[in-house]
Amino acid sequence: MPRSGDVLRVTRAASVQFTQPMMFRVIRVQDSQCDGWAWLDGYELDSAGEAVARRSIFVRLHGL
């Protein structure tokens, strides 16, 4: 389970919506009604590790 402050490389394994890999810094993890899935609140990061957009993403935890 991701925790606040973790930086993740989110890929298609986490959800089909991520056709291009994305670096993501977690702010908060919200459980979902779907077993094995969660909503992550955080920031999309650029190649320098700087936040470029705040996002909420729905991901399969096993795919992270």
N, C-alpha and C positions, 0 to 999 in steps of 0.2 A: 504494500500500500504506500503510495507516495505521501510525503509529508511537506508541510510548509517550508519553503526555501530550497527544495530539491529542484535541480535542473534536469529536464528529461529531453531525450530525442524522441519525438513523437513521429511515428511512421504509419504506413498503411496497415501494419500489424495491429495497431491500436484502434483503427477505424478506417473504412474505405474512403472517408472524406479527405484523408491526408495523402494525396497522391504525390506530394512533394514533402520530404521530411522537414520537420520544424523543431527548433529548440524552444523549450517552454519552461519558465520558472513558475513553480507552484506557489500560490498564495493560500488556497484553501481547497480541501477535498470534501465533496458532498456525496454521500451514498445515494444510490438510486434504487428504484423499485426493481430494476433488472439485475439479477444475480451476476456478479463478475464485472459489472460496469459501474462507472462513477463520473460525476461532473467534476472537472477541475477548473478552478478559477485561477488566473495568473496572467503572465505576460509572455507574449511571443518575443523572442530575442533575435537580433540580427547576428551576423557573423562575428562581430566584435563583442557579443554578449550584452549588448545594450537593449533595453526594452523598447519595442517599436509599436506595440499594440496590446491593450488589455483585452483578454478573451476568456470566455467560458467554453470549455470543450468537453464533449461526451466521449469517453474512451473505454475500451476493453482493458481492464487492469492487467490481464495476462499478456497483452500485446505491448506493454510498456517496457 
